[in-house]
Amino acid sequence: MMKTDFAVIGGSYAGLSAALQLARARRQVLVVDAGQRRNRFVDDAGGHAHGFLTRDGQAPAAIADEGRRQLLRYPSVRWLDGRADAARVADDGRLQFEVGEQTVSAARLILATGVRDELPPVPGLAERWGRSVFHCPYCHGYELDAGPIGIVAASPLALHHALMLPDWGPTTLFTNGAYIPSDEDLAALSARGTRLESAPIARIDGLADVWLEDGRRFAMNGLFTQPYCRLASPVARQLGCEIEESPMGEFIRVGAVQATSVPHVFACGDAARAAGSVALAVADGVMAAFGAHRSTLFPQ
């Protein structure tokens, strides 16, 4: 059995950030990573991450790789490639889980396990995810050069996109049967100058061209949609952590200092927040590490 003071499940931005703080507190840290970073599709498309101070415009993989390199300079850090599963609270209160044939036991556990995006079933949409189809205007809106922007509705949350995105370019909302605006919504959309198209979408092709079933084509600089988020790992449920269901998806419920409902288990990053951002994930990781570390010093 492999024992450690702190285990961090997830080696992306939130997990790396949490592990770094704990390493700097001179504590033993084990990072377990399955290599399924949420924004890996941006790398596959040759894209870049934005909005993270000093790293704006870099490839997401480059940011993660540099973070890992810096973290592994600390002698108290170990890294284990693999998927964590079969998590449980042991009789002595320690947190245990399996990675392949290896059993890990930790006094404190930080879940930075991320989420999996479920996209609306529009032909051609998933193939462009991370390249010309996005979910975060703050992360990708600027690069569309104030050109035409399309919104592929997946739920009533499309209204939120439709009211925000005109700040980045002329916006068209394709409701596609997923969202019927109320009279109040229509007035708000009109005030923002958002165009409305209710005809069903046949497919997406080219860079971000929307073809409707009536034969019309709309050439867009980029598209936004509202993915439904599923937890990427079963560990939180296996441990009995409370899960919050929301219109945006499912997330681990956390309180102060990222503490979950299970003692000695903390969560951070996209798995514990209904918003995806490198900067927010890094900040959450710091707070989770502070909470986990302090819980060993000031038990309640």
LINQUI-V852781 format. One record per residue. N is the residue number from 1. RES is the residue in one small letter. PHI is phi in degrees with one decimal (* if undefined). PSI is psi in whole degrees, -180 to 180 (none if undefined). NEAR is the number of other ideal C-beta (glycine too) atoms within 8 Angstrom. Layout:
# LINQUI-V852781
n=<N:N>
res=<RES:RES>
phi=<PHI:PHI>
psi=<PSI:PSI>
near=<NEAR:NEAR>
This chain:
# LINQUI-V852781
n=<1:2:3:4:5:6:7:8:9:10:11:12:13:14:15:16:17:18:19:20:21:22:23:24:25:26:27:28:29:30:31:32:33:34:35:36:37:38:39:40:41:42:43:44:45:46:47:48:49:50:51:52:53:54:55:56:57:58:59:60:61:62:63:64:65:66:67:68:69:70:71:72:73:74:75:76:77:78:79:80:81:82:83:84:85:86:87:88:89:90:91:92:93:94:95:96:97:98:99:100:101:102:103:104:105:106:107:108:109:110:111:112:113:114:115:116:117:118:119:120:121:122:123:124:125:126:127:128:129:130:131:132:133:134:135:136:137:138:139:140:141:142:143:144:145:146:147:148:149:150:151:152:153:154:155:156:157:158:159:160:161:162:163:164:165:166:167:168:169:170:171:172:173:174:175:176:177:178:179:180:181:182:183:184:185:186:187:188:189:190:191:192:193:194:195:196:197:198:199:200:201:202:203:204:205:206:207:208:209:210:211:212:213:214:215:216:217:218:219:220:221:222:223:224:225:226:227:228:229:230:231:232:233:234:235:236:237:238:239:240:241:242:243:244:245:246:247:248:249:250:251:252:253:254:255:256:257:258:259:260:261:262:263:264:265:266:267:268:269:270:271:272:273:274:275:276:277:278:279:280:281:282:283:284:285:286:287:288:289:290:291:292:293:294:295:296:297:298:299:300>
res=<m:m:k:t:d:f:a:v:i:g:g:s:y:a:g:l:s:a:a:l:q:l:a:r:a:r:r:q:v:l:v:v:d:a:g:q:r:r:n:r:f:v:d:d:a:g:g:h:a:h:g:f:l:t:r:d:g:q:a:p:a:a:i:a:d:e:g:r:r:q:l:l:r:y:p:s:v:r:w:l:d:g:r:a:d:a:a:r:v:a:d:d:g:r:l:q:f:e:v:g:e:q:t:v:s:a:a:r:l:i:l:a:t:g:v:r:d:e:l:p:p:v:p:g:l:a:e:r:w:g:r:s:v:f:h:c:p:y:c:h:g:y:e:l:d:a:g:p:i:g:i:v:a:a:s:p:l:a:l:h:h:a:l:m:l:p:d:w:g:p:t:t:l:f:t:n:g:a:y:i:p:s:d:e:d:l:a:a:l:s:a:r:g:t:r:l:e:s:a:p:i:a:r:i:d:g:l:a:d:v:w:l:e:d:g:r:r:f:a:m:n:g:l:f:t:q:p:y:c:r:l:a:s:p:v:a:r:q:l:g:c:e:i:e:e:s:p:m:g:e:f:i:r:v:g:a:v:q:a:t:s:v:p:h:v:f:a:c:g:d:a:a:r:a:a:g:s:v:a:l:a:v:a:d:g:v:m:a:a:f:g:a:h:r:s:t:l:f:p:q>
phi=<*:-92.7:-110.2:-153.6:-66.5:-132.0:-117.0:-117.7:-97.7:117.9:-109.8:-93.0:-62.6:-66.7:-65.0:-61.3:-63.7:-63.5:-61.8:-62.5:-62.9:-70.0:-62.3:-72.9:-88.4:60.8:-111.4:-70.6:-133.2:-116.6:-107.0:-112.2:-137.8:-93.9:72.8:-119.4:-57.6:-58.5:-94.0:-63.5:-67.4:-66.6:-61.9:-59.4:-93.5:73.3:-89.3:-137.8:-91.7:-139.4:86.8:-104.5:-53.3:75.5:-124.9:-62.9:89.4:-89.2:-65.7:-54.5:-63.8:-65.0:-64.8:-64.9:-65.0:-67.3:-62.0:-65.7:-59.4:-66.4:-63.5:-74.3:-70.9:-83.4:-67.1:-87.5:-101.5:-120.4:-124.6:-130.2:-78.1:150.2:-103.1:-79.5:-157.0:53.9:-78.8:-159.4:-96.7:-73.9:-60.9:-86.8:89.9:-76.6:-98.7:-122.5:-157.5:-109.6:-128.1:63.6:-94.6:-96.8:-97.6:-113.4:-125.8:-130.8:-73.6:-135.8:-131.0:-115.3:-95.7:-125.7:-85.5:73.6:-133.0:-116.2:-88.0:-103.1:-97.6:-62.4:-79.9:-100.9:-53.8:91.2:-74.9:-61.3:-64.9:-106.1:-62.4:87.0:-107.5:-137.6:-122.1:-136.1:-124.6:-119.0:-61.1:-66.7:-81.6:-132.9:-65.1:-61.6:-72.1:-83.9:59.1:60.4:-89.0:-65.8:-122.2:-112.0:-119.2:-95.9:-68.0:-116.4:-167.5:-60.2:-63.9:-58.1:-59.5:-60.3:-59.5:-67.0:-88.3:-86.1:-66.4:-57.1:-67.0:-104.0:164.2:-59.7:-118.4:-121.7:-99.8:-97.2:-71.5:53.2:75.7:-94.0:-157.1:-114.7:-66.0:-78.0:-59.5:-64.8:-62.3:-60.6:-65.6:-67.1:-64.5:-63.0:-63.0:-88.8:80.4:-79.1:-80.7:-119.0:-128.8:-101.8:-65.3:-61.4:-85.3:-85.1:-170.1:-116.5:-143.4:60.8:-69.5:-158.8:-87.3:-100.4:-103.1:-91.5:-66.0:-85.2:95.7:-76.8:-123.7:-122.8:-86.8:-116.8:-73.9:-173.7:-126.6:-126.0:-145.8:-118.8:-66.5:-94.3:-94.3:-114.0:-59.3:-80.0:-131.4:-82.9:-60.4:-60.1:-67.8:-61.5:-80.7:91.7:-65.7:-68.0:-112.6:-96.0:-98.4:-141.5:-58.7:-87.6:140.8:-111.2:-143.5:-71.5:-75.1:-127.7:-114.8:-59.9:46.2:63.6:-76.3:-86.1:-76.7:-99.8:-54.9:73.6:-117.0:-122.6:-142.2:-155.5:79.4:-62.7:-70.1:-125.3:-151.9:-84.6:-164.8:-111.9:-161.7:-59.7:-63.2:-66.3:-62.3:-62.4:-64.3:-61.5:-62.6:-59.4:-66.2:-63.3:-64.9:-58.3:-63.4:-64.6:-64.4:-65.9:-67.3:-82.8:-100.1:-127.8:-63.1:-104.0>
psi=<135:122:147:158:-49:136:137:118:111:116:32:-154:-46:-46:-42:-42:-43:-47:-36:-44:-40:-38:-39:-15:7:41:154:130:133:127:127:127:132:-2:29:56:136:-41:26:-24:-27:-41:-44:-30:4:24:-172:156:150:157:4:115:132:-8:16:127:3:157:138:-40:-36:-40:-47:-42:-40:-39:-42:-43:-45:-40:-43:-2:-20:125:-17:3:133:150:134:115:131:174:126:141:173:47:148:161:119:168:-29:4:-7:160:127:149:167:141:99:-125:4:130:132:137:126:147:-34:147:132:123:114:51:-11:-174:166:130:127:118:154:146:63:122:129:-10:-51:-35:-20:5:124:-10:-53:6:127:175:-17:110:-36:-30:-33:-7:-39:-37:-6:4:34:22:-175:135:135:148:122:107:133:-16:176:-15:-13:-28:-39:-48:-44:-25:-23:-46:-22:-19:-20:-14:166:129:137:129:118:105:-33:30:1:-11:128:109:141:172:-39:-41:-43:-39:-40:-41:-41:-41:-31:-8:17:128:147:131:120:-8:143:148:131:-45:167:131:-175:-148:-56:48:127:118:125:160:-19:5:-8:149:136:115:119:150:-24:163:152:147:178:88:151:128:130:141:132:-12:147:-4:-43:-44:-38:-34:-15:18:142:135:131:127:132:167:-23:-14:-159:140:150:127:127:156:-141:144:36:24:136:-176:-10:127:136:10:129:159:150:168:-160:-25:-17:17:135:50:139:121:137:-44:-45:-39:-43:-44:-42:-39:-41:-48:-39:-40:-43:-47:-45:-44:-47:-26:-21:-17:-35:67:143:none>
near=<5:9:6:13:10:17:15:16:14:17:14:14:13:17:18:15:17:18:17:14:13:15:13:7:8:5:10:8:16:15:16:15:12:10:6:7:10:12:11:11:9:13:11:8:8:5:10:9:16:11:9:12:5:4:9:9:6:9:10:15:9:8:14:13:8:8:12:11:8:8:13:8:5:10:3:8:12:8:10:12:7:10:6:14:10:6:12:9:9:9:3:4:7:9:16:12:16:12:11:5:3:9:8:17:11:14:9:15:15:19:18:19:14:15:13:9:10:8:12:10:5:11:7:9:15:6:5:13:10:12:11:9:15:13:8:9:12:7:11:10:13:6:8:12:6:5:10:11:17:15:15:17:14:12:10:6:10:17:12:8:14:13:11:8:15:11:6:11:13:9:16:15:15:13:13:11:4:9:10:4:10:6:6:6:9:10:8:10:14:8:6:10:8:13:8:10:10:4:8:7:13:7:8:15:6:5:9:14:11:14:11:14:7:5:6:7:8:12:8:14:11:15:16:14:16:13:10:10:14:9:15:10:14:8:13:15:9:11:14:7:14:7:11:8:4:8:5:9:11:9:15:14:11:10:6:5:10:15:10:16:6:9:4:10:14:16:17:20:17:12:18:14:12:7:7:12:11:13:9:10:18:12:9:15:21:11:11:17:16:10:13:16:14:9:12:9:6:5:5:3>
